Amino acid sequence: MNEVISIVTPSLNQGQYLEQTINSVLSQEGNFFIDYIISDGGSTDNSIEIIKKYDDLLKKGVYPIKCEGIEYRWWSVKDHGQSEAINKGFKLAKGEILAWLNSDDFFEPKALRGIVNVFRENPEMHLIYGNGTIIDENRNTRTIFREGPTDYKTLLKRGDQILQPATFFTKRILKNVGFLDEQIHNAMDYDLWIRIFKIGKSLYLDKKIANARIWKNSKTFYEQKKGIEMMIQIAKKHGANTEKLELVYCLKEKFIVLINLLKRRPKTYKVIKNIFYNLLYLDTP
């Protein structure tokens, strides 16, 4: 495996948080190279100004690089959505380890060092994923994302239980299963995880890797219902019992406050969650 990790940031009018996203990538430290690609879809706010700012800092050699080196590439061209923007970056990526980081999310310090080291120690793995925090527009914690390890069958039964910005995979598995489906504009990560888990090897890392921001202008927030509907369609496409999956999402929505409180007590949450799913799928092999 080469010593390059490629991160793609799809960007569109998220200047309010973009600088934090960029800094969280460029400030990573460790003995690896960062290939950072920002795929902007034609932003009209201050996003381009921010992107150019870091391009200039790197070219002038004044940005404090803490890894072996950084290649910084970007463009601003209208596209057909987030999936296409990410795929454009992946198709140009130079690293063997890949991930995407949305323009309002950010990595934890030293997150990439931990990920690269785990891939080095486990070269047979195709995907590694960890924990994170769901935050709001003011960086207040909404909930802790620590769902634990999963597998192909569990993804189909329980829906998406993987935090996208805390997930990394190899170029070889992406080429094997195919890029993001550009016809999917919500939950495209869930579709990709199912395809990877079906044939690949994965490893859960019980460590905080990233922070995902859910706020009024994030697609996860304002298209939440559409996202759930798409996840159910995706699961059905892959052969899941969507009747029970619909019940899962209905109950999650109804008891979201209680669920978030339970997540602050990981052991209790894990026990209750497992009891619920075991009862729900009692009649299913």
C-alpha positions as CSV (number, residue, x, y, z in Angstrom):
1,M,0.0,0.0,0.0
2,N,1.4,3.4,-0.9
3,E,1.8,6.1,1.7
4,V,-0.8,8.5,0.2
5,I,-4.3,9.0,1.6
6,S,-6.7,10.8,-0.7
7,I,-9.5,13.0,0.8
8,V,-12.2,14.4,-1.4
9,T,-14.4,17.3,-0.3
10,P,-17.5,18.0,-2.3
11,S,-18.3,21.7,-1.9
12,L,-21.2,24.0,-2.7
13,N,-21.9,27.2,-0.9
14,Q,-20.8,26.0,2.5
15,G,-18.3,28.8,3.1
16,Q,-19.5,29.2,6.6
17,Y,-17.8,25.9,7.7
18,L,-15.5,25.1,4.7
19,E,-12.4,26.6,6.3
20,Q,-12.7,24.4,9.4
21,T,-13.1,21.4,7.0
22,I,-10.0,22.3,5.0
23,N,-7.9,23.0,8.1
24,S,-8.9,19.6,9.6
25,V,-7.4,17.9,6.6
26,L,-4.3,20.0,6.0
27,S,-3.3,20.0,9.7
28,Q,-3.2,16.2,10.0
29,E,0.2,14.9,11.1
30,G,2.0,11.7,10.5
31,N,4.4,9.8,8.2
32,F,2.1,9.8,5.1
33,F,1.3,12.1,2.2
34,I,-2.1,13.8,1.8
35,D,-3.7,14.1,-1.6
36,Y,-6.5,16.6,-1.0
37,I,-9.1,17.3,-3.6
38,I,-11.9,19.9,-3.3
39,S,-14.6,19.3,-5.9
40,D,-16.7,22.5,-5.9
41,G,-19.9,22.6,-7.8
42,G,-19.9,26.3,-8.7
43,S,-20.2,28.0,-5.3
44,T,-21.4,31.7,-5.3
45,D,-20.6,32.5,-1.7
46,N,-17.1,32.9,-0.2
47,S,-16.2,29.3,-0.7
48,I,-13.8,29.9,-3.7
49,E,-12.1,32.7,-1.8
50,I,-11.4,30.2,1.1
51,I,-10.3,27.5,-1.2
52,K,-7.8,29.8,-3.0
53,K,-6.5,31.1,0.3
54,Y,-5.2,27.7,1.3
55,D,-3.9,27.0,-2.2
56,D,-1.8,30.2,-1.9
57,L,-0.6,29.4,1.6
58,L,0.6,25.9,0.4
59,K,2.2,27.2,-2.7
60,K,4.1,29.9,-0.8
61,G,5.2,27.3,1.7
62,V,3.9,29.2,4.7
63,Y,1.2,26.6,5.8
64,P,2.7,24.5,8.6
65,I,2.7,21.0,7.1
66,K,2.9,18.2,9.7
67,C,2.8,15.2,7.4
68,E,5.2,14.1,4.7
69,G,3.7,16.4,2.1
70,I,0.4,17.7,0.7
71,E,-0.9,17.9,-2.8
72,Y,-3.8,20.3,-3.0
73,R,-6.1,20.3,-6.0
74,W,-9.4,22.0,-6.6
75,W,-11.9,23.1,-9.2
76,S,-15.2,24.9,-9.4
77,V,-17.5,23.6,-12.1
78,K,-21.2,22.9,-12.0
79,D,-22.0,19.3,-11.6
80,H,-25.1,17.0,-11.2
81,G,-24.9,16.6,-7.5
82,Q,-22.8,15.5,-4.6
83,S,-22.2,11.9,-5.8
84,E,-20.8,13.2,-9.2
85,A,-18.6,15.7,-7.4
86,I,-17.1,13.0,-5.1
87,N,-16.6,10.6,-8.0
88,K,-14.7,13.2,-10.0
89,G,-12.3,13.4,-7.1
90,F,-12.0,9.6,-6.6
91,K,-11.2,9.1,-10.3
92,L,-8.2,11.5,-9.9
93,A,-7.1,10.3,-6.5
94,K,-3.5,9.2,-6.1
95,G,-3.8,7.4,-2.8
96,E,-4.6,3.8,-2.1
97,I,-6.7,4.9,1.0
98,L,-9.7,7.0,0.1
99,A,-12.4,9.0,1.9
100,W,-14.6,12.0,1.5
101,L,-15.3,14.8,3.9
102,N,-18.2,17.0,3.4
103,S,-17.7,20.8,3.5
104,D,-19.4,21.2,6.9
105,D,-17.7,18.2,8.6
106,F,-14.2,17.9,10.1
107,F,-11.7,15.4,11.2
108,E,-10.3,15.0,14.7
109,P,-6.6,15.9,15.2
110,K,-4.3,13.0,14.3
111,A,-7.3,11.0,12.9
112,L,-5.6,10.2,9.6
113,R,-2.5,8.9,11.4
114,G,-4.5,6.4,13.3
115,I,-6.4,5.3,10.1
116,V,-3.2,4.9,8.0
117,N,-1.5,2.9,10.8
118,V,-4.4,0.5,11.1
119,F,-4.4,-0.1,7.3
120,R,-0.6,-0.7,7.5
121,E,-1.1,-3.2,10.3
122,N,-4.1,-4.8,8.5
123,P,-3.3,-4.7,4.7
124,E,-6.0,-7.3,4.0
125,M,-8.7,-4.8,5.0
126,H,-10.8,-3.0,2.5
127,L,-12.7,-0.6,4.8
128,I,-12.0,0.8,8.2
129,Y,-14.6,2.9,10.1
130,G,-14.8,4.5,13.5
131,N,-16.8,6.8,15.8
132,G,-17.7,10.4,15.8
133,T,-19.9,13.2,17.1
134,I,-23.0,14.7,15.5
135,I,-22.9,18.4,16.1
136,D,-25.0,21.5,15.3
137,E,-24.2,24.8,13.6
138,N,-22.6,26.1,16.8
139,R,-20.5,22.9,17.3
140,N,-22.7,21.8,20.2
141,T,-23.0,18.0,20.5
142,R,-26.3,16.6,19.3
143,T,-25.4,13.0,19.9
144,I,-22.5,10.6,20.1
145,F,-22.1,8.2,17.1
146,R,-20.7,5.0,18.4
147,E,-22.7,2.1,16.9
148,G,-20.0,-0.5,17.1
149,P,-19.1,-3.1,14.5
150,T,-21.5,-4.2,11.8
151,D,-21.6,-6.6,8.8
152,Y,-23.4,-7.0,5.5
153,K,-26.6,-8.7,6.9
154,T,-26.8,-6.2,9.8
155,L,-26.6,-3.2,7.4
156,L,-29.6,-4.6,5.5
157,K,-31.6,-5.3,8.6
158,R,-30.8,-2.2,10.6
159,G,-30.1,0.4,8.0
160,D,-27.0,2.6,7.9
161,Q,-25.0,2.4,11.1
162,I,-21.8,3.8,9.8
163,L,-20.6,7.4,10.2
164,Q,-19.6,8.5,6.7
165,P,-16.8,11.0,7.6
166,A,-15.3,8.4,9.9
167,T,-15.0,5.8,7.1
168,F,-12.1,5.0,4.9
169,F,-11.7,2.4,2.1
170,T,-9.1,1.2,-0.4
171,K,-9.0,2.2,-4.1
172,R,-8.9,-1.4,-5.1
173,I,-12.3,-2.2,-3.4
174,L,-13.8,0.9,-4.9
175,K,-12.7,-0.2,-8.4
176,N,-14.1,-3.6,-7.6
177,V,-17.6,-2.6,-6.4
178,G,-17.9,0.6,-8.5
179,F,-18.0,4.3,-7.7
180,L,-20.9,6.1,-6.0
181,D,-24.2,5.7,-7.9
182,E,-24.7,9.2,-9.3
183,Q,-28.4,8.7,-9.6
184,I,-28.6,8.6,-5.8
185,H,-28.5,12.0,-4.1
186,N,-29.3,10.9,-0.6
187,A,-27.8,7.9,1.3
188,M,-25.3,7.2,-1.5
189,D,-22.9,6.2,1.2
190,Y,-25.3,3.5,2.5
191,D,-25.4,2.0,-1.0
192,L,-21.6,2.0,-1.2
193,W,-21.2,0.4,2.3
194,I,-23.5,-2.4,1.4
195,R,-21.6,-3.2,-1.8
196,I,-18.3,-3.1,0.0
197,F,-19.4,-5.2,3.0
198,K,-20.9,-7.8,0.7
199,I,-17.5,-8.8,-0.8
200,G,-14.9,-7.0,1.2
201,K,-13.2,-7.2,4.6
202,S,-13.9,-4.4,7.1
203,L,-12.6,-3.4,10.6
204,Y,-14.3,-1.3,13.2
205,L,-12.0,1.1,15.1
206,D,-13.5,2.1,18.5
207,K,-12.0,5.6,18.3
208,K,-13.4,9.1,17.6
209,I,-12.4,10.0,14.0
210,A,-14.7,12.8,12.8
211,N,-17.5,15.2,13.5
212,A,-20.6,15.4,11.3
213,R,-22.6,18.6,11.3
214,I,-26.3,18.5,11.0
215,W,-27.8,22.0,10.7
216,K,-30.6,23.8,8.8
217,N,-28.7,24.0,5.5
218,S,-27.2,20.4,5.6
219,K,-28.9,17.9,3.3
220,T,-29.1,15.4,6.1
221,F,-31.3,17.9,7.9
222,Y,-33.6,19.4,5.3
223,E,-33.9,16.2,3.3
224,Q,-34.1,13.9,6.2
225,K,-37.4,12.2,5.2
226,K,-36.1,11.8,1.6
227,G,-32.9,10.3,2.9
228,I,-34.8,7.7,5.0
229,E,-37.0,6.8,2.0
230,M,-33.9,6.4,-0.2
231,M,-32.2,4.2,2.4
232,I,-35.3,1.9,2.4
233,Q,-35.2,1.8,-1.4
234,I,-31.5,1.0,-1.4
235,A,-32.0,-1.8,1.2
236,K,-34.9,-3.2,-0.9
237,K,-32.7,-3.2,-4.0
238,H,-30.1,-5.3,-2.1
239,G,-32.8,-7.8,-0.9
240,A,-33.7,-6.5,2.6
241,N,-37.0,-7.0,4.4
242,T,-38.0,-3.3,4.1
243,E,-41.2,-3.8,6.0
244,K,-39.3,-4.2,9.2
245,L,-36.7,-1.6,8.2
246,E,-39.5,0.9,7.8
247,L,-40.6,0.1,11.4
248,V,-37.0,0.6,12.6
249,Y,-36.8,4.1,11.1
250,C,-40.3,5.0,12.3
251,L,-39.4,4.0,15.9
252,K,-36.1,5.8,15.7
253,E,-37.9,9.0,14.7
254,K,-40.5,8.7,17.4
255,F,-37.9,7.9,20.2
256,I,-35.0,10.0,19.0
257,V,-34.7,12.0,22.2
258,L,-34.6,8.8,24.3
259,I,-32.1,7.2,21.9
260,N,-29.7,10.1,22.1
261,L,-29.9,10.0,25.9
262,L,-29.1,6.3,25.9
263,K,-26.1,6.8,23.6
264,R,-24.5,8.8,26.4
265,R,-24.4,5.4,28.2
266,P,-22.8,3.2,25.5
267,K,-23.1,-0.1,27.4
268,T,-26.7,0.4,28.3
269,Y,-27.5,1.6,24.7
270,K,-25.8,-1.5,23.2
271,V,-27.7,-3.9,25.4
272,I,-31.1,-2.3,24.7
273,K,-30.4,-2.0,21.0
274,N,-29.5,-5.7,20.7
275,I,-32.5,-6.8,22.6
276,F,-34.8,-4.7,20.3
277,Y,-33.3,-6.1,17.1
278,N,-33.2,-9.6,18.3
279,L,-36.9,-9.5,19.1
280,L,-37.7,-7.7,15.8
281,Y,-35.9,-10.3,13.7
282,L,-36.8,-13.3,15.9
283,D,-38.4,-15.0,12.9
284,T,-35.6,-14.2,10.5
285,P,-32.4,-16.3,10.0
